[in-house]
Structures are given as structure tokens and as C-alpha cells.
Amino acid sequence: MKRYIHNLIGVLAVFGVFFSSCEDMENEPLEIQSDIYVWDEDDYTGDNARQWLNFIYSFIPAGMDRFNGQPMEVLTDDAIPTDRANANWSVINSGYSTTNMFPLEHRKADTYGESWALLYKAIRYCNIFLQNYEKVPWSDWEEASYHANEARALRAYFYWLLVRTYGGVPLIYDKVFTMDSPELRTLQRNSFAECVQYIKDEIDAVKDNLRLYSDIGERKSPDEKKNSFAEGIDSNWKHVRKWGLLGLEARMLLYAASPLVNGTGNAAEPWLGYPENDPNRWKEAADICRTIINTNQFILEKDRTRLSRTTVNGEVLWMKKGQDGNALYGDNWGYKNSPMGSMDMGTWAGSGRPCLGQTSPTQELVDAFPMKNGKSIDEAKENGEYNPQDPYKNRDPRLTQTVFYHNSRWLKATVDISEGGKDNNSINPAREGNRTKTGYYLKRHLAENEEDTQFGKTNFHSSIVSSWPVVRYADILLMYAEAQTEYLNKAQGASIINDELVYKSIEMVRQRAGLNPYTLKRGMSYDQLIKLIRNERRCEFAFEESRFWDIRRWKIANDVYSKPLHGVKITKKEDGTFHYDYNMEVAKPYWDDRMYRLPIDHNEVLFNPNIVQNPGY
């Protein structure tokens, strides 16, 4: 089906929308209802209109099965698909094009979701709500006002996702086009600067008119047993609110200050970024992060494995609700990613099935995690603290939370990734597509189930797919550290960074991670500190869709993708010990500079020649 912009923002029936239960914000729609029904002049509770808004929340991306059933990290240096028949390999080997769209956003209805199509669809839903919600005789107009401001906030967020992906895009503001609107063939891309300013203005307009957060004491998780699903209390946790929205603004401004879009020197194509270089842009991002930090409304959860297994905790500023349970476990993250020797013991066919182990983290990612004392692997090698034949001893605890490595514990069993081992059974051709290609499997977003006999939906709190942190406090801390360091260096010429809050922000993340000592020496050089911050982001946000965008905004893709990716080959010796060989190349990703931005759907450009395609496509 062709998805022209008139399809994206016009073909959706003005008089209909899919609805789900009013209890949940993000369930798939169950039926079609008429415009009169939605904007019902007798609906004093506003339930029908509220369902419309709730459906809009479903368009928030939620990591996990983002790209051909896998996380985005398979398109970075952090992981590769386990099954070489997976369609991701075509992107790894040859990039993406206008005719074979890169399916970035979450699957919706009949499509994996071209980001352009889905996000303009979401924007249209926002505009329809804003045009019609006042027709409803709300018994609580304060509630109605909250909803209207949420719609504007969500619209701003969807525009940001478009801008991050493509650069400047057409701004349609409050308009709701019909399918035959002639204006659809005249729309042009707004500049990157215009888009950023519009998003900022929208955020400023609504930020103080959103719901308040509950008290931090009500949100933070109780300090109970490690594997507890206990969580705080916040009846409005699903709604966008001020600090979560400002956290997203900080993320946008950090991107806008970055090398990719700041100082492009290209005034003829203003949708690609700012032609001029202004290092003061870093300060805007730093200031917002500092403001959030100074509210003292957020903490770093003591147990970071809870972050995607609870819906209310002290660290998450904004959370997307996970999908509800499915008896067949068709989207079960544990089934898809647990080592191939594990069994899904849910209700599938009444018996269970071998797990897929579909994602293989790379040796490059594993080596990014420091030692538990905070020293990098390179530093530890120099002083003899790191033994490559006992590689996982005394490592950053986040490594164990992120990947399954040889001799990990899972479901009361030892993970055996040695050649011919139960989790790397190369002698079984039928399971070849499930066998790790790197010597590692993905563990991130799974519960700590080492000593449980089976996994199921309880691994993900109350849902099959985990709730997804849209923005959390650790990101605020590391964004502040990065933005302030860049500002001090680029705008003020500081080669030595002495900002105390920069160091404390990084230390808070390292302390929660379990590094000991977690403290940093003061007076680090700019180069040292930026290298450290970037690595902290890689470890802390592994498989949270950070690395893909960080590589691009830092404009380091030529370096990252020019090197082969590696895994480890583990063989059992006659004495029962194991030998680790790190010379195994598993992939060399393709890169072309055009890939810093994604292509606009070819059909869109054909429909409206005024939509200028991104360079190189």
C-alpha cells in the first residue's frame, strides 16, 4: 500500500478512530466508532474522547522488537542478529534505501512502520483531538485541560522523533487535512532550526499545565528483596508530565548542539541542521538538565534491573506501558532472547519450546564495560588486573545485567556457550539459526531469574513486553555531564574541566552501577572526560536505543563502522577448563555518510516533489 503524505495525514477517516478499553492507554483498538460517538455532547465523563487520547499514546516507540523483531542495537557495534537469514543483515551489509524503507518505528497494524508515516499519523490524531475535545461537556474541565496539553506535548514529541530521523520536516501545525486537500502537494520541508524552535515553543506552552508528579516517597521502590516486583504508587504514571517532557527537550537540544547538525555550513539545505556553529547551544541542554536535577524529585533506583519491570519508580520521568499479556507468548522477550539451551515453559502448546537467542552482543560491547573498580579493560590489562582467560571476573555489574556470557546462571542452570555446548550447539543444523554468533546472548530487560525454574510474563511485571522508560534520571545526569563539558570546552575554551556537578553526576551513575571505587579524579582533561562520558552512556543505556543515535549525533560512524566486529570462541580443554579466543570476526558493517539520516519514503517524494529527499538517496 502506498503511503503518500495525504495517506499519512489525510486518508484516516475524520469520523472514525480505533478504540480500546478506557482502562488502558496502549492496547490495540477493538472497534471503529463514529465521530459523533467520540465527541459526544452527552458524554459528561469524557470517556470516549479520553480513549482517543489514550490511543495516541500507543504511538510512543518502545524499543524491544523495533527492527525485524530485534532491538536497534543490531545496527550498531553493540550487537548483531543471531540468525543470518534475518532481514537485518541486508542493512548491515548494504545500508538502507528509499525503496526498501528502514522500518524504524514499532510495528502497527499492517506495517512495521515507516517512521514518517506513523508519526504523521500520530500528529494527525493529536490535531483531531485538539480540534474536537471542547465539544465534549466535561464534568471536570481541569481534566480536559490536562488532556489537551498532553496532546500538544505528544505532538511535539512526535515531531522531535521525525526531526531526529530525517532532519527538518514539514510542519503542519494545527491543520487536519482531507485526502483531497491540494495543499498536500505543496508542503515543503521546514528548516531544522524552525522545527526545533516550534517544538521548544510547544513545550514551553504546555509544560506548566500538565499533571503534577506524586511525591518521591510514593514513587520510589521499597527496599525489599532484590527480585521483588514491588513499586511505588502513582495513578497518573502513564501520562506525560513536566519533567519528562523537559527531559525530552534536553535530549533534543543535546542533539541540536552536536557535531552532526551544529555548524553544517550548508545554507542551501537548512533542513539538515544549523549552517552556523554556535557552541552556546550546549548550554541550553545543560541548563534544562541542571533544572531537573535541582528539583530533587528523582533518584537512581538502587536496583537498576527494576527499571523495565516496574511501572512506577523514583528514576523514570516518563514511562510507556508495556503490552498486555498473551497466552501464547507470541511476543515474549524471554523466549526470543534467552540462550538457545533454555526452554520457554509458558503455555505454548502446553509444553514449552526452545528459546531463540536471537540477538548476539559483540565483544566490542562486552569490552566497553569496565572492571568493578572502575578501570577500563585497557588499564586493567596494563597492571595485570584483567585475565582474558577469566574475562568476566570482577567486572562492572552492568555487564551481567546486560549479556549472558559463558558460565552465567539462568533458570537454575549454567549457560554453556563453549563449542558444542547446550547453548552453542553447532552440531544441530536445525538450531543453527539460534546459535550465538559472538559467544554472547542478550539479557537486558529480563528479570534476575538465575534461580527460578522457568520464565514467563512475570519477568516483565504485568506485561509480555516490558514497560519502556521514555526518559529516566540517569540520562538526565549523563546529558548534563556531556552538555556542560562540551560547553565549557567549546564556548569557554576550557581544556581542563572543573565543574563539580559534572563529576558528581557521573559518579552517581557509577555508584548505582556498583563500581567500587566509583569516584573520579578531579581536573580531568576535556578529551578524557568526554571519552569517559561516552563510554558510560554505552554501558548504562545498552539496549535502550541510545547507541544508534549517539553514534550519529557525535558523527563517529566512519570510525565505528570501519572496523570488524568480533566475538569470542570458547573451547573446552582436556583438563575441563576453557580457552577463550578473541580473534573471531563476525561482521563488518556497511557505512555510507548518507546514512547519518534516514531516507524519506520514495513514494512520498513522488507524490510531492517539493519534499526534498535527504542527500545520497
N, C-alpha and C positions, 0 to 999 in steps of 0.2 A: 504493500500500500504506500502510495506516495505521501510524503508528509511535508507539503509546502507550508509556508508561514500562514496561509489562510486556513490550512488544516490545523496548524498548531494553535492559533489564537482565534480562529473563526468557525471551524466546522463543528465544534462542540455545540450542541443544542443549547440555545439560550434558555429554553424552557425545560431543561431536564438535567439531572445530575444523579450519580450513583450514591446510594446511601448505605450506611452500615448501622449497627446498633449505636444508639446515642450514648451507650456506656463507654465505648472505646473510641479512641481518636484515630486509629490507623488500620482498622480491619478493612478487608476488601469489601467493596459495595455489594449489596444483595439485591437491589431492585432499583428501577427507574421511577422517579416521581416527577410530577409536573411542577412548573414554575409557580403556579397558584398554590400548590400544596406547600412548597418550600417557604415562600414569602407569605405565609398565611396570616391574614388580617385578624383572625380569631385565635391565633396561637400565642397566648399571653406568656407562656413559658419560654417561647423561642426555641423549642426543641428541634424543629425541622431546620431552621436556619443554623442552629449550632452544629447539626450533623454536617451541613455543607462545609463549615469551617473545619470541623474535625477531619473531613476527608482531605482538605488541603494539607494538613499535617502529614498525611501519608506520603507526600512527595519529598519529604526530607530524606536525603540519601542516608543509608545506614551500613556502610562498609560490607563486611562479610562477603556474600556472594555477588560481588559487584561486577565482575567481568568474566563472562563464560563460567559462572559458578564459583569463581575464585576471588580472593582479595586483590586489590590493585597492586600490592607489593610484588606480584609475579611479573610486573612490568618495570621493576626497579632492580637494583643489585641485591635486594634482600631475599628474594625467593624466585623459584621457577615452578611451572606446573610439573607435577609428577608424571602425568600421562602425556607423552609426546604426541598423542593424537588430539590433544586438546587444542581448540582453535587459537588459544593464546600464543601458541608457537609461531603462527603466521605473523603476528605483531612483533614478537621477539626477533624473528628472522628478517622481516622486511618492513616494519613500521605499519602505518595506517594511512588510509586514503579517503577521498571524498565519496567514493562509491562503495567502499566497504567500511561503513562508519564504525568508529570506535565506540562500542557500547558502554559508555562511562557510567551512566546512572543506573539505578536499580531497575529490575525488571518490573514492568507494569502492563497489565492486560496482554496484548498480543505482541509486545516488543521488549527487547532487552532495554530499550530506552535510549535513543539518541538524546543526549543531554539537551540539545537545542529544542527538540520537540516537547519533551516532558516538562522542561522548566517554563517554556512559554505557556504550556497548558496550565501549569500551576499558577502562573501570573494571571492568566485569564480568570481562573476560579476566584482568585483574590479580588480582582476588579468587579466581577459579578456580585460577590458578597458586598463589597463596599457600595455598589450602586443600589442594592436592594434591601439591606438589613433594616433600614429605618421604616420600611413598610410594615414590619412586624411590631405589634403592640406590646413590647417587652414589659413585663411587670417589674423588672429590675433593669433600669436603664444604665446603671453603673456597670452591670454585667455586659450589656450590649456595647457600651463604650470600650470595655476591655477587649471584646471580640473584634471590634473594628480596628483597634490599634494592633491587635495580633495579626490581622490580615495585612495591614501595611508593613509590619515587621517581617512577616513571612515573604511578602513580595520583595522587599529589599534584599532579603537573604537569597531568594531565587535569582535575582538579578546579579548578585555577587557571584554565585556559582557559574552563571553564564560568562561573566567577565573574566573570572579566573581561568575558564576553559578556552575562551575564544578571543579575549580582548574586548574592545568596545563593541556593543551590540545595539540594535535599535531599541530605543526607549519608547514604550507605548503609553506610559504614564497611566491615567485612569480609564483609558479607552477600552471599549468592548466592541470589537469589530464583528460584522456579519461575514458570512462566507463570500459574498459578492462585493464587499467593500473595495472600491477602486484604490483606496489609499494603501492597500496591502501590496500593490505593485510599485509603490513609490517610496516605501520605507528605506531609509539608509542607516548605516551603522553610525551611532554616535561615537564620539571620541572616548578614549579610555578615561580621560580627565572628567568629561561630562558624566559618564556612568558612575565613577567613584563619587563625584560631588552629589549626584542625585541620591545615591544610596546613603551617604552621610546625612543629607538633609532629611531623608525619610526617617532614619534612626533618631536624629535629634528631635524630630516632631513627635515621636511616639514613646521614647524611652522612659519618660516620667509619667506616663499614663497607662502603664501595664501593671499587672498584678504584683503585689509585694511578695518577697520570699518569706517563708516561715522562719522562725528563729533557728539559728545554727544548732542549738541544742536539740531541736526537734528533727533536724535533718541528718545529723551525723549518726553513723552506725554504732550501735553499742559494742563495747569491747568484750565480746563473748568469744566462744571458741572459733578457731581460725576458719573453719569451713561453714560457719553459720551463714544463713541467708538473711539474718536479721538486718533491718534497715530502719532509717528514720521515717518520720511522718511528714507528709506534705501533700495535701489533697489536690494541689494545683501543679504538681511536678511536671505534668505533660505540656504545660503552656510556656511559650516564650515569655521571658521577663527581662527586666532592665539589664542586669549584669551579664546575662548570657548573650543578649543582643549586642552589648558593648564589647564583649569578648570577641564576637564575630567581626565587629567593626575594627578592632585592633588587629585581627588576623588579616583583614583586607588592607589596612594601612601598612602593615608589615610587608605585604606583597607589593603594594604600590611604591614602597621605598626601595625595593630590591633591585639588583642589577638587571634583571630581565626587562623590566618596564620603566625604570627610572633612568632617564638620560639616553633614550633610543637614538636621538639625533635625526629622527625621521619625521619631519613636519608634514610630509606628503601623506603619511599613513598614521594619523593620530590615534586610530583605534588600537594600535599596537602598544601604546604606552605614552609616557611623558617625553616629548622631544628633548626638553631641557633637564639637566641634572640638578636636583635640589636636595642636598643631604639633610636638610631640616625636616624632611618628611619622616625620617626615622623617629624624630622627637614626638610626632603626633601619635604614633603607635605606642611608644614608651609611656607617654603621659596617660593614655587610657588604661594601660596595664597597671600603672602605679596607682591610679584612682581606685581600681578594683581591689588591688592588694590592700590599700588603706581602709577599705570598708570593714575589714576583719570579719566578713560574712562567710568566708570559705576556708577550708582546711584541706590538707592532704590526708586522705584516708590511710589509716595505719596499714591496712591490708589492701594493696592495690588490686588483688585478684577479685575483689568485690565490685570493682567499678562497673563491669558489664553484667554482673549477676544481681545487682540491686538497682532499683529504680529511684530510690531516694538515698542520698548520702551527702556528706559535707563537702565533697570535692567537685561534683558535677554542677555546673552552672545551668546547663540545659541538656535534657536527655530526650532521645526519641525512643518511644515504646517499641519493644520487640514484637514480632508476630506471635499470635496466639497459637496454642498447641495444635498439633495434627497427629491423629492416632497412628498414621503410617510413617511418621517421622521423615516425611519427604524432604524437608529442608534442614535436617538435623546437622548442626555444625560438628558435633562429636563424631557422628557416623562418617561424615565426609573427610575429617581431618585426623582422626586418631590413627596410630600406626596400623599397618595392614594386618598385623597379628592380633589385633583387638577385635572383639565382636560387639555389634550393636545388639543389645539384649532387650530392646524395646518390644513393641507389639507387632513388629513387622512379620507377617506370615506366622505369627505365634512362636517363632523360634530364634530369630536373630540372623545376622548377616555379617560377613567380614567387612571391616571398615576400609575406606578408600584411601586414606593417607594422601589426599590429592595435592597437597602443597608441600614443596621441599624448600625450606630455608637454606640459604647459601652459607658457605664457610666465611664469606666476607661479613655477613651479618653476625655470625657467631663470634668472630674475632673482634667485632666492634665493642662487645661487652667487656668492660674492664675486669680486673681482679677484684675480689671483695675489699681489698684495701684501697681501691680507687685508682691503682696504677693501670696504665694501658698494657695490652699484651706485649707490645714492643719494649716498654720499660721493664716489665716483669721478666722478659727473656734476658735482658742485659744483666740483671742481678740474680738470675737463676731461680726466680720465684714461679716461673711458668714451665711446666713439663709437657711438651707436646705429646708424650705418650700417656699422660694422665691429665688431659686437657681441661676437664670440667671441674677440677678441684679448686676450691677457694675462689670461685668466680662470683661476679655480680649476681645476686639472687634473681634479678630480672631475666637472666638467661634461662633458668629453669622454668620460669613462668611463661616464657615465650616459645621455646622449642623443646621437642623430645630429642634427646641425644642418647647415644649408646649407654646402656645401664641405667637409664631413667626408670622410675617406678610409675606404673599406670595400671589401675584396676587390679591391684594385688599381684602384679606380675612385673618382671624385669623386661624392659624394652631391649630387644636384641637386634641391632642393626648391622651386625657383622655379616660378611658374605655368607649366604646360605642360612642366616638366622631367621627366626619366625617372622620378624618384621622387615626382612630384606630377602625374601625367598626367591632368588633368581632362578632356581631350578623348576619353578612352576610357571610355565608360559602363560597360563590363563590369568595369572595375577601380575604379569609384568607391568601392566599399566598402573598398578597400585604400589609398585615398589619405589621407594625413595630414590631420587637421582642424585642426592647430595650427601646422604648419611644422616639426614635430619628430617623430622616431621614437625608440623605446626601445632603448637599447644595453646597459643594465645586465645583468649576468650573462653577457654574451658575452665571448669571448676577444678579445685585441687582434689582430685579423686584417686590419689595413689592407692589408697587402701579400701576403696569401695569395690564391690563385686561387679557393678555394671554402671553405665552412664545412661542418662535419659534426659528428659526435658528439664529436670531439676537442676541440671548443670547450668541452666540459663535462667535461673529464678523461675518465673511462671510462664516462660515462653520458649518456643523452639529456637528462635533466633534471638540472640541477646539484645537487651536494650542497648542503645548505642549512645555514648556520650558525644553530643554535638560539640560541646566545648567544656573543658574541665580546668581546674585551678592549676594543675601542673603546667598546662600550656600557657596560662597567663604569666606564670613565673618565668618560664624559659623565653617567652616572647619579650617580656620586659628586659631580661638579661641581654638578649640579642639586639633589640632595638636601641637600648641605651648604649651598649658597647659600640654599635655602628655609628650612632650619633656623636658620641664623644670623639671617635676617630675621624669620621668623615667631615663633620661640621666644625669641630674644635681642634682637630689635628693631634689629638692625644695618642701617643704611641704606647703609653702605659696607662692601664685602666685602674682607677682608684675609687670607683663608685661602690660603696659598701653594700647597697641594696642589690647590685648585680651579683656579687659574691654570695650574699645570703640567699637570694632566690635560687641559685644553682644548688647551694648546699642543702636547702630544704628538700629538693627533689632527690638528691643523692642520699640524704639521711633516710628518707622514707623508703628508698630502694633497698636499704640495708647495707650500704657501704660503710666500712669502719677502718680507718677514719674517713669521714665524709667531707672534712674541711678542706678548703683550698688555700694555697698561699696567696697573700695579697700582692698587689703590684705586678700582676701578670701583664705581658705584652698583649697588644691587640690581636696579633696572629695566634698566640697561644690560647687566648680566651675564646675567640671565635671558633677555633678548631674544637675546643672542649664543648662549647655550647652545641655545635652541630652534632657532635657525637652523642651528647646527652639526649638530644631530640631523637636521634635514630634509635637509641635503646629504649627510652621511656615510651615512645609512641609507635613502637614496632607493631605493624598490622593494625594501625588506626588511621591509615590513609594519609600520613604525614610525609613520608619519604618521597612519594611520587611528586608531590607539589614542591617540596623543599628542593629537590634536585633541579627543578625548573626555575624557581624564583632565584636561587643562588647562581643559576646559569653555569652549572658544573657538569652538565650532561656529557659533554665531549670527553671529560676525564673519566666519569663514572662508567660510561658505556663503551669506552675504547679498550677496556680490559676484560679478559675472560673471567667468568665466574667459576668458582670452584666448590667442590665438596670434599668429603673425606671417605676413603676406602678403609674399612676395618676388617682385618683378617685375624682369625684365631690361630695362635701358635700351638705347638705340640705340648707346651707346658701349661696350657689353659689360659695364658694371658693373651692380650690383644695388641696388634700392631696397627698404628694409625698412619696412613699415607695421605698427605695433603696435596698431592700433585695431580689430582683428578679434575680436569676441566669439564664443566657441564654445559656451558653455553657462552657465547659471545654476542650480547645483544646488539641489534642493529640500531644505529642512530643517524639521524639527519637533523640539521638545525631547524628545519620546518616543523619538527615535532615538538618544539617548545610550546606551540599552540596546536590545538586540535582543528581539523578541517570542519568547516561548515558543510552540512549536508548538501551534496551536489544538486539534488532536486530543488532545494531552497534557492540556490543561486540561479538555476534555470528559470524558476518561476518569477523571480525578481532580480534582474541584472544589476539593480542598484545595491544589492548586498554583495560587497566586495569580498572575495574569498581571501583567506589567510595566505601569506606568501608560501610558495613552494608547492601548492596543491593545484 
